[in-house]
Every structure is written in structure tokens, then in C-alpha cells.
Amino acid sequence: MKAYGKNIRISPKKLRVVAEVVRGMNAEEALNFLKFAPRKWAKILYKIVHSAVANAENNDGQKKADLYLDTLVITKGIVYKRWRPVSRWRMHPILKRTSNIRLELQVK
């Protein structure tokens, strides 16, 4: 039971903060935690956990209560490069980082 999120427009460093808290939790507890966490990236992780739980229920016939988050890996995605003009025709880079998320659920 897996779910992926690719090139999500938030830096991996910010996303790993919430991922550390949720990793290893029961699926229902993780969904409740992420639903009410006051961070933008908690909403993104909620969608991916919800997708993985739905995959497990529909494709494999598992119950939500028996699932837990086994692997939650946040990796670096592509980086959008933009430039900010400064004096004397020079440019300073602006790096818009993205994240890839891989989530695997297991049965207790």
C-alpha cells in the first residue's frame, strides 16, 4: 500500500519537520494529527496519507484501524531557478525547491 507525491512546491527541509512526528504512527492517528496541524505542509501530507489509506482499503481490502505508516521518505525534487536583478546588471538566484514524498503503509 503506497502513495507518492512528486514535485510538491515546498522545500524538503520544511516537510521533514512534520514527517518526523508522523512517521511510525497509526494511520488514523496520523490523519487526525495532520488534519488539525497548523502548517501548510501538514495539509499536503494529509492528502498523501489519505490516498495511501484509500489505496489499502480499495485495492487490498485492509481496514483503516490495522494500518500504520511504515516508511515515509521525503526527498529533494526539481529546483525551479529564478533570478532577482540587482545593481550593475547582476543577478542573484532564487531557488524554488520542491519535494518528493514516498509513503508506505503496513498492517499491524
GIZI-V55324 format. One record per residue. N is the residue number from 1. PHI is phi in whole degrees, -180 to 180 (NA if undefined). PSI is psi in radians with two decimals (none if undefined). Layout:
n=N phi=PHI psi=PSI
n=N phi=PHI psi=PSI
//
This chain:
n=1 phi=NA psi=1.88
n=2 phi=-130 psi=2.77
n=3 phi=-150 psi=2.52
n=4 phi=-127 psi=2.60
n=5 phi=-133 psi=2.13
n=6 phi=-118 psi=2.47
n=7 phi=52 psi=0.85
n=8 phi=-80 psi=2.30
n=9 phi=-80 psi=1.15
n=10 phi=-153 psi=2.56
n=11 phi=-71 psi=2.55
n=12 phi=-63 psi=-0.53
n=13 phi=-63 psi=-0.73
n=14 phi=-72 psi=-0.62
n=15 phi=-72 psi=-0.55
n=16 phi=-68 psi=-0.41
n=17 phi=-61 psi=-0.82
n=18 phi=-77 psi=-0.59
n=19 phi=-63 psi=-0.61
n=20 phi=-64 psi=-0.62
n=21 phi=-72 psi=-0.71
n=22 phi=-84 psi=-0.47
n=23 phi=-57 psi=2.22
n=24 phi=89 psi=-0.06
n=25 phi=-76 psi=2.83
n=26 phi=-66 psi=2.60
n=27 phi=-63 psi=-0.72
n=28 phi=-67 psi=-0.73
n=29 phi=-64 psi=-0.72
n=30 phi=-64 psi=-0.74
n=31 phi=-64 psi=-0.73
n=32 phi=-66 psi=-0.71
n=33 phi=-65 psi=-0.82
n=34 phi=-71 psi=-0.50
n=35 phi=-66 psi=-0.59
n=36 phi=-110 psi=0.09
n=37 phi=-72 psi=2.41
n=38 phi=-86 psi=0.70
n=39 phi=-125 psi=2.60
n=40 phi=-63 psi=-0.74
n=41 phi=-73 psi=-0.31
n=42 phi=-67 psi=-0.64
n=43 phi=-66 psi=-0.68
n=44 phi=-66 psi=-0.80
n=45 phi=-65 psi=-0.59
n=46 phi=-60 psi=-0.76
n=47 phi=-63 psi=-0.68
n=48 phi=-73 psi=-0.72
n=49 phi=-64 psi=-0.73
n=50 phi=-62 psi=-0.69
n=51 phi=-65 psi=-0.73
n=52 phi=-66 psi=-0.69
n=53 phi=-66 psi=-0.72
n=54 phi=-64 psi=-0.67
n=55 phi=-62 psi=-0.73
n=56 phi=-67 psi=-0.70
n=57 phi=-71 psi=-0.80
n=58 phi=-80 psi=-0.76
n=59 phi=-86 psi=-0.64
n=60 phi=-111 psi=-0.10
n=61 phi=69 psi=0.52
n=62 phi=-89 psi=2.81
n=63 phi=-97 psi=2.54
n=64 phi=-62 psi=-0.61
n=65 phi=-69 psi=-0.39
n=66 phi=-92 psi=-0.06
n=67 phi=-97 psi=2.56
n=68 phi=-140 psi=2.77
n=69 phi=-80 psi=1.87
n=70 phi=-84 psi=-0.99
n=71 phi=-125 psi=2.27
n=72 phi=-134 psi=1.82
n=73 phi=-115 psi=2.23
n=74 phi=-111 psi=2.08
n=75 phi=-123 psi=2.91
n=76 phi=-77 psi=2.34
n=77 phi=-99 psi=-2.75
n=78 phi=-72 psi=2.75
n=79 phi=-117 psi=2.11
n=80 phi=-82 psi=2.23
n=81 phi=-107 psi=2.14
n=82 phi=-123 psi=2.91
n=83 phi=-131 psi=2.48
n=84 phi=-113 psi=2.12
n=85 phi=-72 psi=2.42
n=86 phi=-128 psi=-3.01
n=87 phi=-66 psi=2.76
n=88 phi=60 psi=0.69
n=89 phi=60 psi=0.53
n=90 phi=-103 psi=2.93
n=91 phi=-133 psi=2.49
n=92 phi=-109 psi=2.40
n=93 phi=-78 psi=2.55
n=94 phi=-121 psi=2.08
n=95 phi=-104 psi=2.00
n=96 phi=-99 psi=1.77
n=97 phi=-84 psi=2.63
n=98 phi=-126 psi=2.90
n=99 phi=-128 psi=2.64
n=100 phi=-115 psi=2.38
n=101 phi=-122 psi=2.29
n=102 phi=-124 psi=2.15
n=103 phi=-125 psi=2.30
n=104 phi=-126 psi=2.35
n=105 phi=-106 psi=2.62
n=106 phi=-131 psi=2.81
n=107 phi=-93 psi=2.44
n=108 phi=-63 psi=none
//
